[in-house]
Structure formats: structure tokens, C-alpha cells
Amino acid sequence: MLACVDVDYREDESTAVAACVLFHRWQDELPADEKTAIIPSVEDYVPGQFFKRELPCILRVLEGVGVPLDAVIIDGYVWLGNRDQPGLGGHLYEALQKQVPIVGVAKTRFAGATLAVEVLRGTSAKQLHVTAAGMDVQVAATRLKSMHGPFRIPTMVKRADQLCRRQPSTTSTRPL
């Protein structure tokens, strides 16, 4: 099972909703299941330590998955530079005891992210920046490029973003 995760912060910035879209194959058009978790108290944003705010939210929604994961796709970087500079994805990889590959998909270029592979999808001239832990980054980039959807952002990545923005509480909308 594959998972795309994302987090949205509510107006007061102290509450978040984390979303997880589960699917079987990289090319799937429809999710197998969707989960959300409300996190009523999140850490304040601290520049350079974004993972401290976002990681607990992602871990909370992943707790509700209940099946082994083959990979988790995040909105962001796995590595901010070399492998001793973890981004959100690197911290997630550690939190999952390096048992689940993490693929980071960033929409904007981070100057120090020298391990990122640029991917063009659809007819977009804007690149996505792919990083990975537990999986070769070239393999991750190829798989991301193969994901469903004619646009720059793959369908499942977009769905995770939409789900966390729209869902007010923990739900499961489709059976596995």
C-alpha cells in the first residue's frame, strides 16, 4: 500500500488536519482509502525546524492506517542538502525506524537540496523536486512521473492536499 500525506493548519494556526490517501499502485487514479486526523494543539512554526510542527501530525494520521506501507509520499523535501541534513521526510524516515521508504515532492527549489531530482509532468514547464530515503531517488522520480494525472501535481498528491483542507475530523471514506 502506498500513502500520500499532507497537513493543513486552521485559521488559529494551533489546530491542524492531517490527511492520508492510500492507494495500491503508483499509477492508480482512485484511492483505496482516505484518512484524516484532527490535531488540536500543534507546535508553533520555528524557521529551520518545520518538521517539529508537521511530523507529529503526519505520524498521527499514519497511526490510523492499519496496513503495511510500501512508501509514503510527502509534500516537501526528504533531504535539505546531503544526507546529514534531513528535511521533513528524513525525520519521518527516522520516526518510522527506516522501515518505510519516503518520497519527498517539493514544488519549489531549495538551493541546498543537491540530492533532488527534477521531474516535469504533464505539459507543465515547472519542475517538481524529488528526494527519497529508503529508495533510490532516480527510482522515486520515475515512479512519481508515472503517477496518475495529466498535470504537474499527481492526482493522489493533490487529493491529500484537498482532503486535509476539507475534512474537519477523522474519517474513512473507502474500504481497503
N, C-alpha and C positions, 0 to 999 in steps of 0.2 A: 504494500500500500504506500502511496506517495501522499505527501501533505504540503499544501501551501498555507503559510500563516501570515497574519498581519495584525496590527493593533491600531485602534483609533482612540483618541483621547477626547473626552467630552468637554463642553464649554468651560467647566470649572477647572479643568486640567488635573484634577485629583482622581478622577474616575476614568477607567478605560474599558473598552470592549475588545477582547482578542478573538480572532476568528481562525478557524482551521477548515480548509476544504480538502477532503480526501478523495483520491482517485486511484484507479488501478494501473493505468499505463500513461506514459508521458504524453501520448497523443490524444488522450480522452477528451471528449467535448463536454461531457456531463460529469458532475461529481458523483461519487458513490455515497458520500455522507458529508454533512456540514455540522460544525460545532461552533458555538460561541461561549465565551465566559466573561462575565462582568467582574471587573476588579475594582472594588470600591475605594481603594486607597493605594495610589501609585507614588513612587519616588518622584521628587522634583527633577526636572531636567538639569543636568550638570554638563556643560560643554566638555567634550572628550570622554564622557562616561555615559553615553546614551544607553549602553547595554544595561546599566543598573536600573533604568526605568522600564525598558522594553522586555528584557529577559524574563522577569518573574511573570509577566502577562502571558508570554508565549508558553512558558512551562505550565502555567495554569490550564490553558486550553488544551495542551497536549496530554495532560493528565486524563482528560475525558475521552481520549481516542480508543483505548482498549484493544488495539491490534498492533502487531509489529510494523514498524515503518521501514521502508527501503531507502527513503530520503525525505528531507524536509527542505522546502524552498522558502527562503525569507526575502523580504523586501529590504535589501541593504547589502553590506559587504561582510564576507567571512574574514578577510584579511585586509587591514588598512595599509599595510606595507608588506614586509616579509612575514614569515610565519611566527615571529615573536611579537607581532603587533595585531592581536585579534580584534576584529570588529564584532558586531552583534553575533554573527554566525559562528565565529571562532569560540565565543563564550558559550553559545548554545551547544556546539560540538563537545566542549568540555563538560557541560552540565549533563549531557546525555552519555557521559562516560566514553566518548568516541565510538559509540556503537551504531550511530545512525549518521550517514553522510549528510552534510549540509551544503546546499547550493544557494549562494547569495546572488541576487539580481538587483542591481542598482541602476537607477535611471540617470544619475548624474555621475560624472567622472570625479574621482578623488585622486588628487595628484600623487599621493604616496602609494597608491594601490598598484604596485608594479606586477603583482601576480594576476591581475584581472585580464580576462579575455573579452574583447569587444565583439558583440553579436548584433547583426542587423536582422530584423524580422519584418515580414510584410513589405510594404512599399515605403516604410519609414526611412528617412535619412539619418535619424537619431539612433545612436547605438545604445545597447544595454551593456552593462559591465558585469561580467560573471566571474565569481570567485567560488572556491569549493574547499571543503575539508572532508576527508574520508573517501574522496572520489577524485580522479584526475580532472583538472579544470577543463581540459580540452573535451573530455567526455561530457562533463556537465554542460559546457557551451553547446555542444552538438545536441544534447537532449533538450535543452531549453529551446534551441532553434526549432526542434521538431514538435514542440508543444502546439496544441490546437489554437487556432485563431489567426485571422488574416492581418492583424495589426501588430504594432510594436510590442505591446504587453500581451502575453499569452492569456487565454481565456481563464484558466484556473487561478493565475496570479491576480487578474482583475477581479475575479469572483471573490477571493479572500478579502480584497480591499473593500468591495461593495458590502460584503456580509458584515464586517466589523463596523462599518459606518451605519448600517441599517438595523442591526439587531440590538435590542435592549437587554437581553438576558440569555442564559444558557439554553440552547435548543439543539435538537437533532431533527433534521427535516427529511433525510433519506436513509433507509436502512443500508447496511453494508452488504 
